Amino acid sequence: MNKILKISVWVLTIAAIACLWYFTHKDHVEHPLKGVEITLDRAKEKGFIDKNAVHHQIMKICDTVHNKDITRIPLDSVRNYLKSIPWATYTDANITFDENMMVNIVECEPIMRIFTKDGRSVYLDEDGNIYPEKAGYTAHLLIGSGNISKKDLPKVFKVMKSVLKNTYTRCCVKQVYFDGKNYELVMNNVDMKVVLGDDDDVDDKLMNMQYFFEQMQGSPELKNYSKINFNFENQVVCTKNKNKNIR
């Protein structure tokens, strides 16, 4: 008798748990999606990804106007859409127990912008990953330009990264020009051609350039030169400005 009673108690307990789970689950799944919360992680306030546009697209995919059953929310479609955003380095989406969709996006952090010879531009991050330009938004970064093809991107990237690594040139250089063989720098603080030459020993050339300009800082003699060439070992070649009468 006691054995039958124990079995009955177990059966009733399991049935109660099953019913509780059923009604809780039923109460959850029959609710519509309450909302979408997007966390956008990026270095600056403005960037490539439009948070409002992403929210609009997610709501369109979920079709919450007609879709009232949270179990039918196409979460995989939302995730695939997020992965298709070209400026996102990480994305994820999940639905919480309180019927909200939590979306996390990490935006890329480019360090330079390079214009190819066909007039198009791409952004590159610290690791050389390439991201497309974005209409209506321009990141103010070091610019690369000139006779640059897609196959030139790795070596131009390497030179520009050296410019950014040097504490002096990172602040003073605003553009790196590549003619297909040699590099020329456009400076913020001097109006002259600054030639690096080829991509051999770029770090040493930049150190020499830093030393030269720091020594010449405030000197009126700088205005007498139209070009300064750092492509030669252990020497700096200065070309006089033909429009100046130099004694």
Sequence and secondary structure as in RCSB ss.txt:
>XXXX:A:sequence
MNKILKISVWVLTIAAIACLWYFTHKDHVEHPLKGVEITLDRAKEKGFIDKNAVHHQIMKICDTVHNKDITRIPL
DSVRNYLKSIPWATYTDANITFDENMMVNIVECEPIMRIFTKDGRSVYLDEDGNIYPEKAGYTAHLLIGSGNISK
KDLPKVFKVMKSVLKNTYTRCCVKQVYFDGKNYELVMNNVDMKVVLGDDDDVDDKLMNMQYFFEQMQGSPELKNY
SKINFNFENQVVCTKNKNKNIR
>XXXX:A:secstr
 HHHHHHHHHHHHHHHHHHHHHHHHHHHHTS   EEEEEEE SSSS S  HHHHHHHHHHHHTTTT   GGG  H
HHHHHHHHT TTEEEEEEEE TTSEEEEEEEE  EEEEEE TTS EEEEETT  EEE BTTB    EEEEES  G
GGHHHHHHHHHHHHHSHHHHHHEEEEEE SS EEEEESS  SEEEEESSTTHHHHHHHHHHHHHHHTT GGGGGE
EEEE  STT  EEEE TTS   
